Amino acid sequence: MFGINSLYNDVKDEEVVFLMLSVDDSFEKAKRFREKKGFDFEIHQAVGGIPKKYYSQSIPTTFIINAQGELVLTHTGMEDYDAEEFKAFLREMK
């Protein structure tokens, strides 16, 4: 998550939106974790069910959706999202 936070800070002023969704049993616990770690991105809690298309039993799971609403990448598990190669991938989607 440190890499995601760094990526967020690098591209937050560009046309990139981050939607960090907590699937924790306690949303308050997730908010405390975010604050304790000093992460800058916001986290959200699903109000209703998560569409099956975005359901995963793997935590974390990352979905990249382009401006047209198309799912262009699904990644389960950890990854270095702060890598220049990944930043270039996001910027090419514009």
C-alpha positions in Angstrom: 0.0 0.0 0.0 3.0 2.3 0.4 3.6 2.0 -3.3 -0.1 2.8 -4.1 0.2 5.8 -1.8 3.3 7.0 -3.6 1.6 6.4 -7.0 -1.5 8.3 -5.8 0.6 11.3 -4.8 2.5 11.3 -8.1 -0.6 11.1 -10.4 -3.5 12.6 -8.3 -3.4 15.9 -10.2 -3.7 14.1 -13.5 -6.9 12.6 -14.8 -6.6 9.5 -12.7 -9.2 8.5 -10.0 -8.4 6.1 -7.1 -11.2 4.3 -5.5 -9.9 2.4 -2.5 -12.6 0.0 -1.3 -12.3 -1.5 2.1 -13.8 -5.0 2.5 -12.9 -5.1 6.2 -15.7 -6.2 8.6 -15.1 -2.9 10.4 -14.8 0.3 8.3 -13.6 2.2 11.4 -10.7 -0.3 11.7 -9.8 0.4 8.0 -9.9 4.1 8.6 -7.7 3.8 11.7 -5.2 1.7 9.7 -5.1 4.3 6.9 -4.5 7.1 9.5 -1.9 5.1 11.4 0.1 4.4 8.2 -0.2 8.0 7.0 -1.7 7.1 3.7 -3.1 10.1 1.7 -5.7 8.4 -0.4 -9.3 8.1 0.7 -10.9 4.8 1.4 -14.5 3.9 0.9 -16.9 1.3 2.0 -19.4 -0.5 -0.3 -23.0 0.5 0.5 -24.5 -2.4 -1.4 -23.1 -5.5 -2.9 -20.0 -5.5 -5.1 -20.8 -6.4 -8.7 -19.7 -9.9 -9.5 -17.3 -8.6 -12.1 -15.3 -7.0 -9.3 -15.6 -9.7 -6.7 -12.4 -11.4 -5.6 -11.5 -13.6 -2.7 -7.9 -12.3 -3.0 -6.9 -9.3 -0.9 -5.6 -7.1 -2.3 -7.1 -7.1 -5.8 -6.6 -4.2 -8.1 -8.9 -3.3 -11.0 -7.9 -0.7 -13.6 -10.9 0.8 -15.4 -10.4 3.2 -18.3 -12.4 6.4 -19.0 -14.8 4.4 -21.1 -15.7 2.1 -18.2 -13.8 -0.9 -19.6 -11.9 -3.2 -17.3 -8.4 -3.1 -18.7 -6.4 -4.8 -15.9 -7.1 -7.1 -13.0 -4.3 -8.0 -10.6 -4.5 -10.1 -7.5 -1.9 -9.9 -4.8 0.8 -7.4 -4.1 2.6 -5.3 -6.8 4.9 -2.4 -7.1 2.4 0.2 -8.4 4.9 3.0 -7.9 7.1 1.7 -10.8 7.7 4.0 -13.7 6.4 1.3 -16.1 3.0 1.3 -14.3 2.8 5.1 -14.2 3.4 5.1 -18.0 0.6 2.5 -18.4 -1.8 4.7 -16.6 -0.9 7.8 -18.5 -1.2 5.9 -21.9 -4.9 5.2 -21.1 -5.9 8.8 -21.4 
